[in-house]
Amino acid sequence: MHIVGDVDGQVCIIVDDMVDTAGTLTEGARALEGEGASAVYAAITHPVLSGPAIKRIEESPLRELVVTDTIPLRPDARDCKKVFVASTATQLAEAIRRIHNEESVSSLFV
């Protein structure tokens, strides 16, 4: 994996839509660490977290993996100290309210 730019001494955040087996995610975290990143975090929307994902995350340099509750976590993922789940409930409720009141939903994301 090749890192573009200077991350030496920087806190890095990996952002993606989905993490499945966490192979690419954890390799990216290792590459950033190898280039001198002071800390590596990740923010992922959909946490599939199948197969070896949790073992890879636990053994990786990731300090924290922030995911949403769009997919229920399996027990080992719920128990992983590096995984933090952010609720989508407020955002979804507001979108439903706006649709019902014929208000803009896109303005929630701008």
C-alpha positions as CSV (number, residue, x, y, z in Angstrom):
1,M,0.0,0.0,0.0
2,H,1.3,3.5,-0.9
3,I,0.5,6.6,1.2
4,V,0.3,9.9,-0.7
5,G,1.4,12.9,1.3
6,D,3.2,13.5,4.5
7,V,1.5,11.9,7.6
8,D,4.5,12.0,9.9
9,G,3.3,13.1,13.3
10,Q,-0.3,13.5,12.2
11,V,-3.5,12.0,13.5
12,C,-5.1,10.2,10.5
13,I,-8.7,9.3,10.0
14,I,-9.7,6.6,7.4
15,V,-13.3,7.2,6.1
16,D,-15.2,4.5,4.2
17,D,-18.7,3.4,3.5
18,M,-18.3,-0.3,4.6
19,V,-15.9,-2.6,6.3
20,D,-16.3,-6.3,5.8
21,T,-13.2,-8.5,6.7
22,A,-11.2,-5.4,7.6
23,G,-8.2,-6.5,5.6
24,T,-7.8,-3.3,3.5
25,L,-8.7,-1.1,6.5
26,T,-6.1,-2.6,8.8
27,E,-3.4,-2.6,6.1
28,G,-4.1,1.1,5.5
29,A,-3.7,1.7,9.2
30,R,-0.4,-0.1,9.2
31,A,0.8,1.8,6.2
32,L,-0.1,5.1,7.9
33,E,1.6,4.0,11.1
34,G,4.7,3.0,9.0
35,E,4.8,6.5,7.5
36,G,4.9,8.0,11.0
37,A,1.2,8.8,11.8
38,S,0.9,9.5,15.5
39,A,-2.6,7.9,15.7
40,V,-5.0,6.2,13.2
41,Y,-8.8,6.2,13.6
42,A,-11.5,5.0,11.2
43,A,-15.1,6.0,10.6
44,I,-17.2,3.6,8.7
45,T,-20.9,3.7,7.9
46,H,-21.8,0.0,7.5
47,P,-20.0,-2.5,9.8
48,V,-20.3,-5.9,8.1
49,L,-17.3,-7.1,10.2
50,S,-17.3,-10.7,8.9
51,G,-14.8,-13.5,9.3
52,P,-11.5,-12.3,10.7
53,A,-12.5,-8.6,11.0
54,I,-12.5,-8.3,14.7
55,K,-9.2,-10.2,15.2
56,R,-7.6,-7.9,12.6
57,I,-9.0,-4.8,14.2
58,E,-7.8,-5.8,17.6
59,E,-4.3,-6.6,16.3
60,S,-4.1,-3.4,14.2
61,P,-2.7,0.0,15.1
62,L,-6.3,1.5,14.9
63,R,-7.1,3.3,18.1
64,E,-10.8,3.4,17.4
65,L,-13.3,2.3,14.8
66,V,-16.4,4.4,14.7
67,V,-19.4,2.7,13.0
68,T,-23.1,3.3,12.7
69,D,-25.9,1.0,13.9
70,T,-27.1,0.3,10.3
71,I,-26.0,-3.3,10.7
72,P,-26.3,-5.2,14.1
73,L,-22.9,-6.2,15.5
74,R,-22.1,-9.8,16.2
75,P,-21.1,-10.5,19.9
76,D,-17.3,-10.3,19.4
77,A,-17.7,-7.0,17.6
78,R,-19.9,-5.6,20.4
79,D,-17.2,-6.7,22.9
80,C,-14.3,-5.2,21.0
81,K,-13.0,-2.1,22.9
82,K,-11.9,-0.5,19.7
83,V,-15.4,-0.4,18.2
84,F,-17.7,2.5,19.0
85,V,-21.2,2.5,17.6
86,A,-22.9,5.8,16.7
87,S,-26.7,5.8,16.5
88,T,-28.5,6.9,13.3
89,A,-31.8,7.2,15.1
90,T,-31.9,11.0,15.4
91,Q,-30.9,11.5,11.8
92,L,-33.5,9.0,10.5
93,A,-36.2,10.5,12.7
94,E,-35.5,14.0,11.4
95,A,-35.5,12.7,7.8
96,I,-38.9,11.1,8.3
97,R,-40.3,14.2,10.0
98,R,-39.1,16.4,7.1
99,I,-40.6,14.0,4.5
100,H,-43.9,14.0,6.4
101,N,-43.9,17.9,6.5
102,E,-42.7,18.2,2.9
103,E,-39.5,19.8,3.9
104,S,-36.0,19.5,2.5
105,V,-34.2,16.2,3.4
106,S,-31.1,17.1,1.4
107,S,-30.4,20.1,3.7
108,L,-29.6,17.5,6.4
109,F,-26.5,16.5,4.6
110,V,-25.2,19.8,3.4
